[in-house]
């Protein structure tokens, strides 16, 4: 274990200063977001609004992100990752403070839309920024370490969110809404501090393809033709679409369940804010461990097969969580599903960045995130309708079941449509 940890530390130390500063910033961002996202649904419920309002907020937020991601990706490719990351993070910090204090339905919806729009600017540039600051050979480890670190940071945020709110109520006799509002403001403040390391990032110069002269004209012509094909819009657009279809199915399934996990535990089991924060935090912690194990599985079976294995194995635990009446079983099922499904995220990012040309990395990442968020946007209201119509047992049972079926279809599609081609490329 000591040797394994030492290897990871040496790997982190080998990264350049841009990557280290970006990781530090994202740790702060995820602590702030972890506090905010675990408490915001509960904040809306505490204000007395129905599940439909929560569904509307989630839908409009995801829809705004989906609409903005393509323009954000193009802006990122055009003006540089650093600029978009800083602008998006600054605007998001401002909006988070606004979301922490508004109490009326229309401003809540308006700030939800604004949050989705401005966060897209920063969100779309993160993975391409890491890719441009690393070599292809180190990206699998880089993405695994990065995703694991920010996931652990999210754990800290999840824990802080629930404990701050419950602690304020217990120690100072503060009302539910006021205590949750203070925790949201704390989250927004930590998020804002991330701007300090972000401002230390250095812009990465654009890579220009220079055609080298060679005595072997035939070899040179072949090489130039191959490079032209690799950089062609048609070839890259095809790969982007293949990823996009899978991301759309995964996003649609996620939109039915993931935004409501805190409400699921609160509504079905009457769990406290602290327990909800704890179980979601533990889910993130287990995800971080699984992400670090991911590269080991990738070495044995390849990226695509490793991704599909993680996704397939997670599905039974999704069904268990949806149908159980035991809080303990639900918590264990949630933890295992969360860890296994999300363990594939760094692998997905590594594949996406490997198979598209540098010219299209921003566009590829934006399309993937756009269709994923589009799935969330489409499912916000249907998920709320299922729960309000069929109750806290069958409503959640239906949403978890539909999500499990969509995950199964998406994983099977990804393997048969894309896996074989990429597997051959890995073996070259």
C-alpha positions as CSV (number, residue, x, y, z in Angstrom):
1,X,0.0,0.0,0.0
2,X,2.9,2.4,0.9
3,X,4.6,1.6,-2.5
4,X,1.3,2.2,-4.3
5,X,0.8,5.5,-2.6
6,X,4.4,6.6,-3.2
7,X,4.0,5.9,-6.9
8,X,0.9,8.1,-7.1
9,X,2.7,10.9,-5.3
10,X,5.7,10.6,-7.7
11,X,3.2,10.7,-10.6
12,X,1.6,13.9,-9.3
13,X,5.0,15.5,-8.8
14,X,5.8,14.8,-12.4
15,X,3.0,16.9,-13.7
16,X,3.7,20.5,-14.7
17,X,2.7,23.6,-12.6
18,X,-0.4,24.2,-14.8
19,X,-1.8,20.8,-13.9
20,X,-1.0,21.2,-10.2
21,X,-2.6,24.7,-10.0
22,X,-5.6,23.4,-11.9
23,X,-6.0,20.5,-9.6
24,X,-5.8,22.7,-6.5
25,X,-8.4,25.0,-8.0
26,X,-10.7,22.1,-8.7
27,X,-10.4,20.8,-5.2
28,X,-11.7,24.1,-3.9
29,X,-14.4,24.2,-6.6
30,X,-15.6,20.7,-5.7
31,X,-15.6,21.4,-1.9
32,X,-17.8,24.4,-2.6
33,X,-20.0,22.6,-5.1
34,X,-20.2,19.6,-2.8
35,X,-21.7,21.7,-0.1
36,X,-24.0,23.5,-2.5
37,X,-25.4,20.6,-4.5
38,X,-26.1,18.3,-1.5
39,X,-28.1,21.1,0.2
40,X,-29.8,23.1,-2.6
41,X,-32.7,20.6,-3.2
42,X,-33.3,20.5,0.6
43,X,-33.2,24.3,0.6
44,X,-36.0,24.5,-2.0
45,X,-38.0,21.9,-0.1
46,X,-37.4,23.8,3.2
47,X,-38.8,27.0,1.5
48,X,-42.1,25.0,1.1
49,X,-42.0,24.3,-2.6
50,X,-43.1,21.0,-4.1
51,X,-41.0,18.4,-5.9
52,X,-42.2,19.9,-9.2
53,X,-40.2,23.1,-8.5
54,X,-37.1,21.1,-7.7
55,X,-37.6,19.3,-11.0
56,X,-38.0,22.6,-12.9
57,X,-34.8,24.0,-11.3
58,X,-32.9,20.9,-12.3
59,X,-34.3,20.9,-15.8
60,X,-33.7,24.5,-16.5
61,X,-30.2,24.4,-15.1
62,X,-29.3,21.4,-17.2
63,X,-31.0,22.8,-20.3
64,X,-29.1,26.1,-20.0
65,X,-25.8,24.2,-19.7
66,X,-26.7,22.0,-22.7
67,X,-27.5,25.1,-24.8
68,X,-24.3,26.9,-23.8
69,X,-21.8,24.0,-24.1
70,X,-21.4,24.0,-27.9
71,X,-20.8,27.8,-28.0
72,X,-18.5,27.5,-24.9
73,X,-16.5,24.7,-26.6
74,X,-16.0,26.8,-29.8
75,X,-15.0,29.8,-27.7
76,X,-12.6,27.6,-25.8
77,X,-11.0,26.4,-29.0
78,X,-10.9,29.9,-30.3
79,X,-9.7,32.0,-27.3
80,X,-8.0,29.5,-25.1
81,X,-8.9,27.3,-22.1
82,X,-7.4,29.5,-19.4
83,X,-9.5,32.6,-20.3
84,X,-12.8,30.6,-20.4
85,X,-12.1,28.8,-17.2
86,X,-11.4,32.0,-15.2
87,X,-14.4,33.9,-16.7
88,X,-16.8,31.0,-16.1
89,X,-15.6,30.4,-12.6
90,X,-15.9,34.1,-11.7
91,X,-19.4,34.4,-13.0
92,X,-20.5,31.1,-11.4
93,X,-19.2,32.3,-8.0
94,X,-21.4,35.4,-8.3
95,X,-24.5,33.3,-9.3
96,X,-23.9,30.9,-6.4
97,X,-24.2,33.7,-3.9
98,X,-27.4,34.8,-5.6
99,X,-28.9,31.3,-5.5
100,X,-28.1,31.2,-1.7
101,X,-30.3,34.1,-0.8
102,X,-33.3,34.2,-3.3
103,X,-36.5,32.7,-1.9
104,X,-39.2,33.3,-4.6
105,X,-39.9,30.8,-7.3
106,X,-39.2,33.0,-10.4
107,X,-35.8,34.2,-9.1
108,X,-34.9,30.7,-8.1
109,X,-35.6,29.5,-11.7
110,X,-33.8,32.5,-13.2
111,X,-30.6,31.9,-11.1
112,X,-30.8,28.2,-11.9
113,X,-30.7,29.1,-15.7
114,X,-27.9,31.5,-15.1
115,X,-25.9,29.0,-13.2
116,X,-26.1,26.4,-15.9
117,X,-25.1,29.0,-18.5
118,X,-22.0,30.5,-16.9
119,X,-20.7,27.2,-15.4
120,X,-20.6,25.7,-18.9
121,X,-17.9,28.2,-19.8
122,X,-15.5,26.8,-17.2
123,X,-16.8,23.2,-17.3
124,X,-16.1,22.6,-21.0
125,X,-12.5,23.7,-20.9
126,X,-11.3,21.5,-18.0
127,X,-10.6,18.2,-19.7
128,X,-9.0,19.8,-22.9
129,X,-6.8,21.9,-20.6
130,X,-5.5,18.8,-18.9
131,X,-5.0,17.1,-22.2
132,X,-3.1,20.0,-23.7
133,X,-0.8,20.0,-20.6
134,X,0.0,16.3,-20.7
135,X,1.4,13.6,-23.0
136,X,-1.0,10.9,-24.4
137,X,0.9,8.3,-22.4
138,X,0.2,9.9,-19.1
139,X,-3.4,10.9,-19.6
140,X,-5.0,7.8,-18.2
141,X,-3.2,8.3,-14.9
142,X,-3.7,12.0,-15.0
143,X,-7.4,11.8,-15.5
144,X,-7.7,9.1,-12.8
145,X,-5.8,11.1,-10.2
146,X,-7.6,14.4,-11.1
147,X,-11.1,12.8,-11.0
148,X,-10.2,11.0,-7.8
149,X,-8.9,14.2,-6.1
150,X,-11.9,16.3,-7.0
151,X,-14.2,13.5,-6.0
152,X,-12.6,13.4,-2.5
153,X,-13.0,17.1,-2.4
154,X,-16.6,16.6,-3.2
155,X,-16.8,14.2,-0.2
156,X,-15.5,17.0,2.1
157,X,-18.1,19.3,0.7
158,X,-21.0,16.8,1.1
159,X,-20.0,16.2,4.7
160,X,-19.6,19.9,5.4
161,X,-23.0,20.8,3.9
162,X,-25.1,18.5,6.1
163,X,-23.0,19.0,9.3
164,X,-23.0,22.8,9.0
165,X,-26.8,22.9,8.6
166,X,-27.5,20.5,11.4
167,X,-24.8,21.9,13.7
168,X,-26.3,25.5,13.3
169,X,-29.7,24.2,14.2
170,X,-28.5,22.3,17.2
171,X,-26.1,24.8,18.6
172,X,-27.8,28.1,17.8
173,X,-31.4,27.1,17.5
174,X,-31.5,28.4,13.9
175,X,-34.4,27.5,11.6
176,X,-34.0,24.9,8.9
177,X,-34.0,27.4,6.0
178,X,-31.6,29.8,7.6
179,X,-29.1,27.0,8.5
180,X,-29.2,25.6,5.0
181,X,-28.7,29.1,3.6
182,X,-25.6,29.7,5.7
183,X,-24.2,26.4,4.5
184,X,-24.8,27.4,0.9
185,X,-23.0,30.7,1.4
186,X,-20.1,28.9,2.9
187,X,-20.0,26.7,-0.2
188,X,-20.1,29.7,-2.5
189,X,-17.3,31.3,-0.6
190,X,-15.0,28.3,-0.8
191,X,-15.8,28.0,-4.5
192,X,-14.7,31.7,-5.0
193,X,-11.3,31.0,-3.4
194,X,-10.5,28.7,-6.3
195,X,-9.9,31.8,-8.4
196,X,-6.5,32.3,-6.6
197,X,-4.8,29.3,-8.2
198,X,-6.7,29.7,-11.4
199,X,-5.2,33.1,-11.9
200,X,-1.7,31.5,-11.8
201,X,-2.4,29.3,-14.8
202,X,-0.4,29.9,-17.9
203,X,-2.0,29.8,-21.3
204,X,-0.9,26.9,-23.5
205,X,0.2,28.0,-27.0
206,X,-1.8,26.5,-29.8
207,X,-0.2,23.6,-31.5
208,X,0.5,24.3,-35.1
209,X,1.0,21.4,-37.5
210,X,4.2,22.1,-39.5
211,X,4.9,20.1,-42.5
212,X,8.5,18.9,-42.4
213,X,10.5,18.5,-45.6
214,X,12.0,15.2,-46.3
215,X,14.1,13.6,-49.0
216,X,11.6,10.7,-49.2
217,X,8.8,12.5,-51.1
218,X,6.5,9.5,-51.1
219,X,6.8,9.0,-47.4
220,X,6.3,12.7,-46.8
221,X,3.2,12.8,-48.9
222,X,1.8,9.8,-47.1
223,X,2.5,11.3,-43.7
224,X,0.9,14.6,-44.6
225,X,-2.1,12.9,-46.0
226,X,-2.5,10.8,-42.8
227,X,-2.1,13.9,-40.6
228,X,-4.7,15.7,-42.8
229,X,-7.2,12.9,-42.4
230,X,-6.6,12.8,-38.6
231,X,-7.3,16.5,-38.5
232,X,-10.3,16.4,-40.8
233,X,-13.7,17.6,-39.5
234,X,-15.5,14.6,-41.0
235,X,-13.4,12.0,-39.2
236,X,-13.5,13.9,-35.9
237,X,-17.2,14.7,-36.1
238,X,-17.9,11.0,-36.6
239,X,-16.1,10.1,-33.4
240,X,-17.8,13.0,-31.5
241,X,-21.2,11.7,-32.6
242,X,-20.4,8.1,-31.5
243,X,-19.5,9.4,-28.0
244,X,-22.4,11.7,-28.0
245,X,-25.1,9.1,-28.4
246,X,-23.7,7.1,-25.5
247,X,-23.5,10.2,-23.3
248,X,-27.1,11.1,-24.2
249,X,-28.4,7.8,-22.9
250,X,-26.3,7.9,-19.8
251,X,-27.3,11.5,-19.1
252,X,-31.0,10.7,-19.6
253,X,-30.8,7.8,-17.1
254,X,-28.8,9.9,-14.7
255,X,-31.3,12.8,-14.9
256,X,-34.0,10.5,-13.5
257,X,-32.1,9.5,-10.4
258,X,-28.9,11.4,-9.5
259,X,-30.3,14.9,-8.9
260,X,-32.9,13.4,-6.5
261,X,-30.6,11.1,-4.4
262,X,-30.7,13.5,-1.4
263,X,-34.5,13.7,-1.7
264,X,-34.7,9.9,-2.1
265,X,-33.0,9.3,1.3
266,X,-34.9,12.1,2.9
267,X,-38.4,11.2,1.5
268,X,-38.3,7.4,1.6
269,X,-36.4,6.9,4.8
270,X,-36.8,10.3,6.6
271,X,-33.0,10.6,6.8
272,X,-31.5,13.7,8.5
273,X,-29.4,16.3,6.6
274,X,-26.3,14.9,8.2
275,X,-27.0,11.3,7.2
276,X,-27.8,12.4,3.6
277,X,-24.5,14.4,3.5
278,X,-22.6,11.4,5.0
279,X,-23.9,8.8,2.6
280,X,-23.4,10.9,-0.5
281,X,-19.9,11.8,0.8
282,X,-19.1,8.1,1.3
283,X,-20.3,7.5,-2.3
284,X,-17.9,10.0,-3.6
285,X,-15.1,8.6,-1.4
286,X,-15.6,5.1,-2.8
287,X,-15.7,6.6,-6.3
288,X,-12.3,8.1,-5.7
289,X,-10.9,4.8,-4.7
290,X,-12.4,3.1,-7.8
291,X,-11.0,5.7,-10.0
292,X,-7.5,5.1,-8.8
293,X,-8.0,1.3,-9.3
294,X,-9.3,2.0,-12.9
295,X,-5.9,2.3,-14.5
296,X,-5.0,-1.2,-13.2
297,X,-8.1,-2.7,-14.9
298,X,-7.3,-0.7,-18.1
299,X,-3.9,-2.3,-18.3
300,X,-5.4,-5.7,-18.2
301,X,-8.4,-5.3,-20.6
302,X,-8.0,-2.0,-22.3
303,X,-9.9,1.3,-21.9
304,X,-13.2,0.4,-23.5
305,X,-13.6,-3.0,-21.9
306,X,-12.7,-1.5,-18.5
307,X,-15.3,1.2,-18.9
308,X,-18.1,-1.3,-19.9
309,X,-17.2,-3.6,-17.0
310,X,-17.5,-0.8,-14.5
311,X,-20.9,0.2,-16.0
312,X,-22.3,-3.3,-16.2
313,X,-21.4,-4.3,-12.7
314,X,-23.0,-1.1,-11.3
315,X,-26.5,-1.8,-12.7
316,X,-27.7,-4.5,-10.3
317,X,-26.9,-2.2,-7.3
318,X,-29.1,0.5,-9.0
319,X,-32.1,-1.9,-9.0
320,X,-31.4,-2.9,-5.3
321,X,-31.4,0.7,-4.2
322,X,-34.6,1.5,-6.1
323,X,-36.7,-1.4,-4.6
324,X,-35.4,-1.8,-1.0
325,X,-37.2,-0.6,2.1
326,X,-34.1,-0.8,4.2
327,X,-32.0,2.3,4.7
328,X,-28.9,0.2,5.3
329,X,-29.3,-1.8,2.1
330,X,-30.3,1.4,0.1
331,X,-27.1,3.1,1.4
332,X,-24.9,0.1,0.5
333,X,-26.5,-0.2,-2.9
334,X,-26.1,3.5,-3.6
335,X,-22.4,3.4,-2.5
336,X,-21.5,0.5,-4.8
337,X,-23.4,1.8,-7.8
338,X,-21.9,5.3,-7.3
339,X,-18.4,4.0,-7.1
340,X,-18.6,1.6,-10.0
341,X,-20.5,3.8,-12.5
342,X,-18.4,6.9,-11.8
343,X,-15.1,5.0,-11.9
344,X,-15.5,5.0,-15.6
345,X,-15.5,8.8,-16.0
346,X,-11.7,9.2,-16.3
347,X,-11.6,6.4,-18.8
348,X,-14.3,8.0,-20.9
349,X,-12.4,11.3,-20.8
350,X,-9.1,9.6,-21.8
351,X,-10.7,7.8,-24.7
352,X,-12.4,11.0,-25.9
353,X,-9.2,13.0,-25.8
354,X,-7.2,10.3,-27.5
355,X,-9.4,9.8,-30.5
356,X,-10.0,13.4,-31.5
357,X,-7.5,15.9,-32.9
358,X,-6.3,18.8,-30.8
359,X,-8.3,21.2,-33.0
360,X,-11.5,19.5,-31.9
361,X,-10.9,18.7,-28.2
362,X,-13.0,21.6,-26.9
363,X,-15.8,20.8,-29.3
364,X,-15.7,17.0,-28.4
365,X,-15.9,17.7,-24.7
366,X,-18.6,20.3,-25.1
367,X,-20.8,18.0,-27.3
368,X,-20.4,15.1,-24.8
369,X,-21.3,17.3,-21.8
370,X,-24.1,19.0,-23.8
371,X,-26.0,15.8,-24.6
372,X,-25.4,14.5,-21.1
373,X,-26.9,17.7,-19.7
374,X,-29.7,17.6,-22.3
375,X,-30.6,14.2,-20.8
376,X,-30.7,15.7,-17.4
377,X,-32.9,18.6,-18.6
378,X,-35.4,16.2,-20.3
379,X,-35.8,14.0,-17.2
380,X,-36.1,16.6,-14.4
381,X,-39.9,17.0,-14.6
382,X,-40.7,13.4,-15.5
383,X,-38.7,12.2,-12.5
384,X,-40.6,14.7,-10.2
385,X,-43.9,13.6,-11.8
386,X,-43.2,9.9,-11.2
387,X,-42.5,10.5,-7.5
388,X,-45.4,12.8,-6.9
389,X,-47.8,10.5,-8.8
390,X,-46.7,7.1,-7.5
391,X,-45.3,8.0,-4.1
392,X,-42.0,7.6,-2.4
393,X,-41.7,3.9,-3.0
394,X,-43.0,3.1,-6.5
395,X,-42.1,6.6,-7.8
396,X,-38.4,6.1,-7.0
397,X,-38.6,2.3,-8.0
398,X,-39.8,3.3,-11.5
399,X,-37.1,6.0,-11.9
400,X,-34.3,3.7,-10.8
401,X,-35.5,0.9,-13.1
402,X,-35.7,3.1,-16.1
403,X,-32.2,4.4,-15.4
404,X,-30.9,0.8,-15.1
405,X,-32.3,-0.1,-18.5
406,X,-30.8,3.0,-20.1
407,X,-27.4,2.3,-18.6
408,X,-27.6,-1.3,-19.9
409,X,-28.5,-0.1,-23.4
410,X,-25.8,2.6,-23.4
411,X,-23.0,0.3,-22.3
412,X,-24.0,-2.4,-24.8
413,X,-24.1,0.2,-27.6
414,X,-20.7,1.6,-26.6
415,X,-19.0,-1.7,-26.7
416,X,-20.5,-3.0,-30.0
417,X,-20.5,0.2,-31.9
418,X,-17.2,1.8,-30.7
419,X,-15.3,-0.7,-28.6
420,X,-13.9,-3.0,-31.3
421,X,-12.5,-0.2,-33.4
422,X,-10.8,1.5,-30.4
423,X,-9.5,-1.8,-29.1
424,X,-7.7,-2.4,-32.4
425,X,-6.2,1.1,-32.1
426,X,-4.9,0.4,-28.6
427,X,-3.3,-2.8,-29.7
428,X,-1.2,-1.1,-32.4
